Amino acid sequence: MRKYLIFSMLCVALCANAQTSGVRVDAALPFTESFQPGAGSSAEWWVNWPIGDHRQIHMALGVQHYAGYQGGIIEHHSQYGPTELLISNSQLELNALTFATLQAGYRWEKESRWAWTLAARAGYQFHSEGFTTSQQRWYSFRRNSRDPLVPELFPELKIKEFNGNRSSRGSNFTVNDHLRRYDAGLLASLHYRITEGLEAEAAYYQGLFNQWKLESENPPVLRVAALSFGLSLRLF
C-alpha cells in the first residue's frame, strides 16, 4: 500500500509542474522467443514540458504487462549405475512479465497532426507467470556381464531382465531466482492527433537485458521487445 501511495504522490507532483499531462492506454504485442507475437497491455501517466519551438521533454510512469511467451529452459540429466539408469528432465516455462516503468525522452511536433517521441525506459519486474515441470525415468536391468557400463553403450551385452517406471510433477511459479528483476531499453513512438487532447499512438520498445538470470555456458536469451498501439488523452 505504501508503494502505491508514493507512486500516486509522485504522479501528482509531476503534473503540478508540467504544462500538459494525461493518461495513455495501449495494447501490446510482445515478441516471444519463437518470434511470434504475444499479447499484453499497458497504462501510463505522462507529462510534457516545453523546451523550445515544437520540442518537449517527455516523462511517463506506468505498468507494462507482456504475455504469451510460452518458452523457457529445458535441462537433461542422466545418471548411470551398474544395474540402473536414471534420466531426469526439467523444464522452466515463462508465460508473462509485468514491469513498473519510468521513461524519459524528447518529443517533436509540428503544426501538422503528427508528432514523434524518442525515450529511454527503465523497468522493475514485480510479477511473472510461468510453469515448472520435471520428469524422471528409471530403468533397472540384469545382464550376463560384470562390466559396470550400461548395456546401451555395449550392444553385445544381452539383457536378461529390463523394467522401468516414470514420474512427473508440475507447479506454477511467480518471480524467482531464474529471472532478473529489472530491464532498460529504448522506445520510439509515432503520434497522430485525432482531435484536441486525443492522440492515437504506435510505439516500439526494445529491451537491452536478458531476462533469464542463469550461470551456464549457453544461457537462453530473452530480451523484452514489443509493438504497441493505443490512445493518449490529455487531462491537464
C-alpha positions in Angstrom: 0.0 0.0 0.0 2.9 2.4 0.8 4.4 1.8 -2.6 1.1 2.7 -4.4 0.8 5.9 -2.2 4.3 7.1 -3.1 3.6 6.3 -6.8 0.4 8.4 -6.7 2.1 11.3 -4.9 4.9 11.4 -7.5 2.3 11.5 -10.3 0.6 14.5 -8.7 3.9 16.3 -8.2 4.9 15.8 -11.8 1.5 17.0 -13.1 1.6 20.1 -10.9 4.8 21.3 -12.6 4.1 20.3 -16.2 2.3 22.2 -18.9 0.4 19.2 -20.2 -0.2 15.8 -18.7 -2.6 12.9 -19.2 -3.1 9.1 -19.5 -2.2 6.6 -22.1 -3.5 3.0 -22.6 -2.1 0.5 -25.1 -2.5 -3.0 -26.4 0.9 -4.6 -26.7 2.3 -7.3 -29.0 5.5 -8.7 -27.3 7.8 -10.8 -29.5 8.4 -14.2 -28.0 11.4 -16.5 -28.2 9.9 -18.1 -31.4 9.4 -14.6 -32.9 5.6 -14.9 -32.6 3.6 -12.0 -31.2 2.1 -12.5 -27.8 -0.4 -10.3 -26.0 -0.2 -7.6 -23.4 -1.3 -4.2 -22.2 0.0 -1.1 -20.6 -1.2 2.0 -18.8 0.8 5.2 -18.2 0.6 8.7 -16.7 2.6 11.1 -18.8 3.8 14.7 -18.5 5.4 17.1 -21.0 7.5 20.2 -20.5 8.1 22.6 -23.5 11.8 23.5 -24.1 11.5 25.3 -27.4 9.5 25.6 -30.6 7.9 22.2 -31.3 10.1 20.4 -28.7 9.2 19.0 -25.3 10.7 16.9 -22.6 8.5 13.8 -22.1 8.3 11.7 -19.0 5.9 8.8 -18.0 5.2 6.4 -15.2 3.3 3.2 -15.9 2.8 -0.5 -15.8 3.7 -2.8 -18.7 2.3 -6.3 -19.0 3.8 -8.7 -21.6 2.3 -12.2 -22.0 2.3 -15.2 -24.4 6.0 -16.2 -24.3 5.4 -20.0 -23.6 9.1 -20.7 -23.8 11.9 -21.4 -21.4 14.6 -23.7 -20.4 14.9 -27.5 -20.7 17.6 -29.3 -18.8 18.5 -33.0 -19.1 20.4 -35.1 -16.6 21.4 -38.8 -16.7 22.9 -41.0 -14.0 24.3 -44.4 -14.8 24.9 -47.3 -12.4 25.9 -50.9 -12.7 22.3 -52.1 -12.8 20.2 -49.0 -13.3 19.8 -45.9 -15.4 18.1 -42.6 -14.2 17.1 -39.9 -16.7 15.8 -36.6 -15.4 14.2 -33.8 -17.4 13.2 -30.4 -16.0 11.5 -27.5 -17.8 11.0 -23.9 -16.7 8.4 -22.1 -18.9 7.9 -18.4 -18.7 4.5 -17.0 -19.8 4.2 -13.4 -18.7 6.2 -10.5 -17.2 4.9 -7.3 -15.6 7.0 -4.2 -15.0 6.6 -0.9 -13.3 8.3 1.6 -15.6 9.7 5.1 -15.8 10.6 6.7 -19.1 12.1 10.0 -20.2 12.8 11.4 -23.6 12.1 14.1 -26.2 9.0 14.8 -28.2 9.0 16.7 -31.5 5.8 18.0 -33.0 4.9 20.4 -35.8 1.8 22.3 -36.9 0.5 19.2 -38.6 -1.2 16.3 -36.7 1.9 14.2 -36.5 4.5 14.0 -33.6 7.4 11.8 -32.7 8.9 10.7 -29.4 12.3 9.0 -28.6 12.8 7.9 -25.0 14.7 5.6 -22.7 12.8 3.4 -20.3 13.7 1.6 -17.1 11.6 -1.1 -15.6 11.3 -3.1 -12.3 9.8 -6.5 -12.7 7.4 -7.1 -9.8 5.4 -10.1 -11.2 5.9 -13.1 -13.5 3.8 -16.1 -14.5 5.0 -19.5 -15.6 5.1 -23.2 -15.0 7.8 -25.7 -14.0 7.7 -29.4 -14.8 10.0 -32.2 -14.0 10.1 -35.8 -15.2 12.1 -38.9 -14.2 12.5 -42.2 -15.9 14.2 -45.0 -14.0 15.3 -48.3 -15.5 16.8 -51.4 -13.9 18.3 -54.4 -15.7 20.2 -57.6 -15.4 22.8 -58.8 -17.8 25.3 -61.5 -18.3 28.4 -59.3 -17.8 30.1 -57.6 -14.9 31.2 -54.6 -17.0 29.9 -51.6 -15.0 28.8 -49.6 -18.1 25.1 -49.7 -19.2 24.0 -52.0 -22.0 23.2 -49.1 -24.3 27.0 -48.4 -24.6 27.7 -52.1 -25.3 25.0 -53.6 -27.5 26.7 -57.1 -27.3 25.6 -57.4 -23.7 22.4 -59.5 -23.5 19.8 -58.0 -21.2 18.0 -60.8 -19.4 15.6 -58.6 -17.5 14.5 -54.9 -18.1 11.9 -52.9 -16.3 11.3 -49.2 -15.5 8.9 -46.5 -14.3 8.2 -42.9 -14.9 7.1 -40.0 -12.6 6.3 -36.3 -13.3 5.2 -33.3 -11.4 4.5 -29.6 -12.1 3.8 -26.4 -10.3 3.1 -22.7 -11.0 5.7 -20.0 -10.1 6.0 -16.3 -9.8 9.1 -14.2 -9.5 12.1 -16.5 -8.7 15.8 -16.7 -8.9 15.8 -17.7 -12.6 14.6 -14.2 -13.7 16.0 -10.7 -13.4 14.1 -8.0 -11.6 14.9 -5.1 -13.9 15.0 -4.1 -17.6 16.1 -1.0 -19.5 15.7 -0.1 -23.2 14.7 2.3 -25.9 11.3 3.5 -27.1 10.2 5.1 -30.3 6.7 6.4 -30.7 4.6 7.9 -33.5 1.6 10.1 -32.6 -1.4 11.2 -34.6 -3.7 13.9 -33.3 -7.3 12.8 -33.7 -8.8 15.9 -32.1 -7.6 18.4 -29.5 -6.3 16.5 -26.5 -6.7 13.0 -28.0 -4.0 11.1 -29.9 -3.6 7.7 -31.5 -0.1 6.2 -30.9 2.1 3.4 -32.2 5.3 2.5 -30.5 8.1 0.0 -30.5 10.2 -0.9 -27.3 13.4 -2.8 -27.3 14.8 -4.1 -24.0 18.6 -4.4 -23.6 18.9 -7.0 -20.8 18.4 -10.8 -20.9 15.5 -11.6 -18.6 16.9 -15.1 -17.8 19.4 -14.9 -14.9 21.4 -18.1 -15.3 25.0 -19.1 -14.7 25.6 -21.5 -17.6 27.8 -21.7 -20.7 25.0 -21.1 -23.2 22.1 -19.4 -21.4 18.9 -18.7 -23.4 18.4 -15.1 -24.4 15.1 -13.3 -23.8 15.1 -9.6 -24.3 11.7 -7.8 -24.0 10.6 -6.4 -27.3 7.0 -5.2 -28.0 5.0 -3.3 -30.6 2.1 -1.4 -29.1 -0.9 0.6 -30.2 -3.1 2.8 -28.1 -4.7 6.1 -27.2 -3.4 9.1 -25.3 -5.8 11.5 -23.6 -4.7 14.9 -22.3 -6.3 15.7 -18.9 -4.5 19.0 -17.9 
